[in-house]
Amino acid sequence: MIGLVTDSNAQLPAELAERYGVEVVPLTVTIDGESFLEGVDLDADAFYRRFEEGRRPEVSTSQPSPGAFARAFRALADRGADHILSVHIGSAVSGTVNSARLGAEAAAVPVRVVDTGTVSFGVACCVWEAGEALAAGASLEEAARVAEQVGAGVGTVFTVGALDLARAGGRLAAPAGDDPAGAEPVAVLTMAGGEMKVVGRAADLDGAVEAMAAHILAAGPSLRVGVGVADAAGAALSQALEQRLAGAPAVREVVRYRIGPSVGAHTGPGTAGAFFYPSR
């Protein structure tokens, strides 16, 4: 049996964690000097409540300790794993991969650590396809190569202006004195070469959905897609995007995920978007 491990920055939904039996090792999120384990004693709802009424808390994140990984590897070995694939956030932005490698030194079974080179649900995409490969009978090294290939080619598209778009389209009431018709278009963004780039601009939610869907569907056939939302401000956009993609012939499967604390620390409330990749 080959066990799977990832870190909480992957934003892996319970649906996929249960499907492939994944152990998730939490990052630490510190808010105004108070530290929490992501997904253990701090969930997305509690995190975004810290931003209510215009508050801007001081937030930072840190990688799990080698000991936390050693415990996860031990748990999988105790459940019968004789090899482990450990798939993580890119080393260019986090020390998580290094912690996993140090934790693997004490493991009772061989551990193959994958530096995906990506972040957030992009890491989950690597776990997703590696899990599919393992279910189909792949070896440890074959599944590791699958994860690395997905990490190199995974795409993303998102906006941090979902609330403004919903108001402009009439789906939410605008604040008193606000004129949605006169609002500036909201940028639809992607990440390329470590930098954010604009792939479109939208004056309302429907325009954003079309711009995001076009960017995703251009990636080719047999796509697996994760549609994510931070908080209620992005719910209308994420739901509309999911509906738009669910009927597309090029899309093989869509899952939902929450943009949790370790990602929301950098994107903030009102974010919605998707990660996607061509599945084998």
Order of alpha helices (4+ residues) and beta strands (2+ residues): beta-alpha-beta-beta-beta-alpha-beta-alpha-beta-alpha-beta-alpha-alpha-beta-alpha-beta-beta-alpha-beta-alpha-beta-alpha-beta
